[in-house]
């Protein structure tokens, strides 16, 4: 069955910066009125036409948090159908360009892996979070 809303069926390409520093992750909370409001999120957003996904992850992180990051590697590409959109998310492992990283403003903050795994993220983030959980357990934490 197809939707009457053509935008819902169009795949939106999204780049996500999974920024880790000193065992902590950069996480925010989706604002009121936004799709999936109240869920935790990593910095990220739409990939512009012709823009490489890794460059989009770096750009979106800087636009949203003020933090300049460098992509380390691609972690995962995952598609998710939501009532409001069909998304293809490109998750990139990133690190701050400077150490220590520049301060970030609300709603962004650094959280431990333990806290990260206790937060509620949108369904599209679950495969990534399972990978983080497995890696965390495998390293005896």
Secondary structure in CASP SS format (residue, H / E / C, confidence):
PFRMAT SS
TARGET T0000
AUTHOR 0000-0000-0000
METHOD secondary structure of the structure
MODEL  1
X C 1.00
X C 1.00
X C 1.00
X C 1.00
X C 1.00
X H 1.00
X H 1.00
X H 1.00
X H 1.00
X C 1.00
X E 1.00
X E 1.00
X E 1.00
X E 1.00
X E 1.00
X E 1.00
X E 1.00
X E 1.00
X E 1.00
X E 1.00
X E 1.00
X C 1.00
X C 1.00
X E 1.00
X E 1.00
X E 1.00
X E 1.00
X E 1.00
X E 1.00
X C 1.00
X C 1.00
X C 1.00
X C 1.00
X C 1.00
X C 1.00
X C 1.00
X C 1.00
X C 1.00
X C 1.00
X E 1.00
X E 1.00
X C 1.00
X E 1.00
X E 1.00
X E 1.00
X E 1.00
X C 1.00
X C 1.00
X C 1.00
X C 1.00
X C 1.00
X C 1.00
X H 1.00
X H 1.00
X H 1.00
X H 1.00
X H 1.00
X H 1.00
X H 1.00
X H 1.00
X H 1.00
X H 1.00
X H 1.00
X H 1.00
X H 1.00
X C 1.00
X C 1.00
X C 1.00
X E 1.00
X E 1.00
X E 1.00
X E 1.00
X E 1.00
X E 1.00
X E 1.00
X E 1.00
X E 1.00
X E 1.00
X E 1.00
X E 1.00
X E 1.00
X C 1.00
X C 1.00
X C 1.00
X C 1.00
X E 1.00
X E 1.00
X E 1.00
X E 1.00
X E 1.00
X E 1.00
X E 1.00
X E 1.00
X E 1.00
X E 1.00
X E 1.00
X C 1.00
X C 1.00
X C 1.00
X C 1.00
X C 1.00
X C 1.00
X C 1.00
X C 1.00
X C 1.00
X C 1.00
X C 1.00
X C 1.00
X E 1.00
X E 1.00
X E 1.00
X E 1.00
X H 1.00
X H 1.00
X H 1.00
X H 1.00
X H 1.00
X H 1.00
X C 1.00
X C 1.00
X E 1.00
X C 1.00
X H 1.00
X H 1.00
X H 1.00
X H 1.00
X H 1.00
X H 1.00
X H 1.00
X H 1.00
X H 1.00
X H 1.00
X H 1.00
X H 1.00
X H 1.00
X H 1.00
X H 1.00
X H 1.00
X C 1.00
X C 1.00
X C 1.00
END
